[in-house]
Amino acid sequence: MKKKLFCLAAALTFGAGVAHAGCVDTFGIGAKAAAMGGAYSAYADDPFAVYYNPAGLTQIDRPTLAAGVHLIDPSIKLKNIYVEGAAANHPLAGFDLQAPNTPTFDNQASVSDDAPLLIAPHLGFAMPITDRIAFGVGVYAPFGLEVEFPKDPAVNPLARSSYHSYYNRKVINPTVAYKVNERLSLGFGVSVGMSESGAEVMRWVPNPALGPNGGSYQHIKVELKDDVNYSFNLGVMYRPTDTVTLGLTYRSETDADFEGDVFENGRKVAKTTLDYNHPQQVQAGVRYTPHDRVSLQMDMVWTEWSINQHQVEPLTHIAAGSLFDTYGINEISSQRRWENTRQLRFGGEFIVNDLLTLRAGYFYDPSPIPDRTLDTMWPDADKKTYSFGAGFNIGQNMTIDTILQYTAIEQTRQVGGESVNLNKAFEVAGLNDPRVHARADGHLLGAGITFTYRF
C-alpha cells in the first residue's frame, strides 16, 4: 500500500505542473517584421521598434499609429503512443498497454491537437519629440501559445501527463530613443506585463476496494497568474556605411511571481505559487541595402532557457478530503532542465513600386527541451518557419502590411522511454517501471495584418 501511495504522489506532482517552454516564443509583432522572419533589429523603422530595437524609433519623422492582429493555428499530432512495463489490457491507461518489455506496435494510440485559433493583437505609437529624441509605446504579447488534446484517457492515454496547457505574457512597453549622430542611435524601454499560465490533466487514482486494478480518473487543473512584472530592453543601431546597418537589442530577464489555485473535479482544493523568471534575450542583426528598392537582413537571437531547471509549486490551504490531503502531497514539481537556444533569422524586402512592397523571411528555432524532460504540456521540437508578406501604400498616410506564415517541425520528434516526465505520469499501482513511447509532428499556420497611419 505504501508503494501505491508513493507512486500516486509522484504522478500527481508531475501531472498538474504549469507549462513554460521554448515554443512560447513570439511568432512576430507587426506584420512587416514578421513577414521578414523577425530579422528586424537592424531595420526597426515602425512603432514596433519598441520590441525589436528601441534605437530604431529615431527613424520615425512624424506621429505614427499602428495596430493589427496575428492569428496562429497550431496542428500537432501525437502518434505511436504505447507504454512498456505494464500488464497487457491494464485499465489504468484506458487502452491496451503492451506486455512487459514487449515494445510491439499493436494497440498504439494517435491523437491530434484541437486547440482554438490563437489571436494575438498588437498596438504601437511613436513620434519624434525633438530632432534627436523619439518616444514610442507598444502593447503586445512577447510570449504565448496554447495546446489542447482530447481529454478522454481512453482516446488519449497521454491525458495522464497533460491534455491542455496555455501560457501568455502581455506587456505595455514605453520607450525612448536618442540619436547621437546621423549614424548612431540608442534606445531604452521598460516592459510592464501580466502573465498567465495553466494546465489540465486526467489523473488515475487507485482504489483497492474495487480490486487490484480498481480506481477512477480525477480531473486536476492548475491556474496561475502574475498580475504585474517588469523587464527592460536596450537597443543600439549603427550605420557604418550608407548600405550597411547594424542592430543590437537586449531584453532583460523578467522576475515573475505567480499565484493561483488548484482544482480537483471542479472544486478548488489548494492554493499554490510559482517563482518563475522569463528568460533574457539578445538579438543582433545586420541589414544590407544594395539598392534603394532592396533590403536584406540577418539576425541571431539567443535565449537563456536554461533558467528553467526544476519547477516547484508549494501547496497551501489544502482542502480536507482532497487527493492532496489524502496522500500527503504538499507540492507540485517536475524536472525541466531546458537548454539555451540560438535562432537564426533571415528576411528580405523588395519595393516593386510606390504602391506595393514584397517581403519574405525564414528562421530556424531549435527546441530548448531535451528528450529527458519532454512532455505533452508543450510538445516542442526543432522548427523551421517560412513567411511571406506584402505591404500596400494607401495614399501618403496609410500603409497596410500583411503576412502568411508556415511553421514545420524539422523532423518527427520521438521518445523511446527516456522522458522522466512522461514515465512518471504512469507511475501508479499496477505499472512496473513504465516507459512511454511516442512520436510527435505537426505544423503551425499563421496570418496577420497591421494598419499603420502617419499623421
Buried (B, 14 or more C-beta within 10 A) or exposed (E): EEEBBEBBBBBBBBBBBBBBBBBBBBBBBBBBBBBBBBBBBBBBBBBBBBBBBBBBBBBBEEBBBBBBBBBBBBBBBBBBBBBBBBBEEBBBBBBBBBBEEEEEEEEBBEBEBBBEEBEBEBBBBBBBEEEEEBBBBBBBBBBBBBBBBBBBBEBBBBBBBBBBBBBBBBBBBBBBBBBEEEEBBBBBBBBEBBBBBBBBBBBBBBEEEEEEBBBEBBBBBBBBBBEEBEBBBBBBBBBEEEEBBBBBBBBBBBEBBBEBBBBBEEEBBBBBBBEBBBBBBBBBBBBBBEEEEEBBBBBBBBBBBBBBEEBBBBBEEBBEEBBBBEBEBEEBEBBBBBBEBEBBBBBBBBBEEEEEBBBBBBBBBBBBBBBEBBBBBBBBBBBBBBBBBBBEBEEEEEBBBBBBBEBBBBEEBBBEBBBBBBBBBBBBBBBEEBBBBBBBBBBBBBBBBBBBEBE
